[in-house]
């Protein structure tokens, strides 16, 4: 991620920050319902066809209800392009903000307070609300989330004579269990045809492990330098080395797949750690039936702790907006019952409102596994340095897990690269 200050000179940043602060105004709820003749500019990113369809449906309904027109600017790289739009004073009125990017935008002072926008924040899961909240001020409203859990191929388990209940509930247990399972899979399907355990070498997916025990893998609560080579972080990462040493693990790329869902859907792996976004994909694209072809179980514990990670996205409002009443109305709608229902039903994401869980999940016991983790899932967020550290971690972790170098040497290289990027961005 290129920080704002990498896109602008220091002088330009100072000027932009002052200008943005001057543009801010108090944000209060409005009872206005007729916005005929007004135009709202929203900023989103390019997603799946299902996401595009859901957004178009939301826009159409909102226009019918308010009389306003909605212009959707779809970014190809919102983390680079939106800061440039802020600098040019052409930013949309409201826009997507990933939880990992929220600290960056809040620090820049470009977000409008939503405390008096009319949104009832008590209706949302507190962890998701807090991902867009600073010092008691709400600068964003969570629109959806996706929690990680484990997908398991039930047909494969049945073929090798193993029950879902036999799967260890901890990563430590998996280290001991996986070699025997891999041997059974090799015997049933041929050596090297099916991997027992699929995983991603990505800091976002591994966040609960890397930061176990508040490891301080980034100094100053995520706002300072990378500290991946610390003894505490290296101790946490040892579980990955042990898992890979079982020779029963595989990344989706090593299986010839572009992502975990594809690897699982094409029967190349028995188990994967993935999010609820794949729940619909497995059914629609790969024709797999939940409860029959695959099941979902909670993420394994690590170091005795039950946790998972949540990708969380919110709607935020620009201080530059001249359409704040209309912007408030959009956020209230898009994060309300109607907007979130359209979004969840259309894309497979989970609602961030607790009062929608029963409606979206219903009697689906498999999907409920994801939803049940909503109160405990940790949003993907850790200060302003996170994206630079993520890039470096992802660059060097594979070298350690493949045996090209030690984990300590790999993390030292990651620290050096990340801290150079952080320095150049400050």
Number of C-alpha atoms within 10 A of each C-alpha: 16 16 20 23 17 16 16 16 11 14 10 13 17 14 12 20 18 12 15 20 16 11 15 18 14 12 18 15 16 14 9 10 13 12 17 13 9 13 17 21 19 21 20 21 18 13 13 10 11 14 19 18 16 21 20 13 15 21 20 13 15 20 17 12 13 18 16 19 18 16 13 18 15 15 15 12 12 19 17 16 15 20 22 16 13 19 19 10 14 14 23 22 23 28 25 21 25 22 25 22 21 26 22 19 16 17 13 18 16 24 23 26 21 23 19 15 21 16 18 13 16 10 14 21 18 16 19 28 23 21 26 27 20 13 6 8 14 21 25 30 29 30 27 22 25 26 27 24 23 20 28 25 23 20 15 21 21 11 12 16 9 14 10 14 8 9 17 16 17 16 20 18 14 18 19 14 16 21 18 13 21 22 16 19 24 17 11 14 13 11 13 12 13 24 27 25 26 27 20 18 18 15 21 20 20 17 18 22 25 22 19 20 13 13 19 20 25 23 15 14 14 18 16 18 24 30 22 30 19 16 12 18 22 17 15 19 20 15 17 19 16 16 21 17 14 18 14 23 24 23 20 22 12 11 20 11 16 12 16 26 24 20 25 27 21 12 17 22 30 25 26 28 21 24 23 25 18 21 24 19 17 20 15 11 11 15 12 17 13 21 14 10 16 23 21 26 20 19 24 22 18 18 14 11 13 16 20 24 25 27 22 28 26 25 24 30 29 24 24 23 23 14 17 24 18 24 24 24 22 25 25 20 17 24 24 20 16 15 23 25 22 19 26 22 17 18 24 22 28 27 31 31 23 16 13 20 17 12 13 21 19 11 10 12 14 18 21 18 21 27 24 13 21 26 13 16 24 20 26 21 24 22 20 24 29 27 22 23 28 18 17 23 24 16 17 21 23 16 16 17 20 12 10 10 14 14 23 18 15 22 25 19 19 26 25 17 19 25 21 14 21 23 10 12 17 10
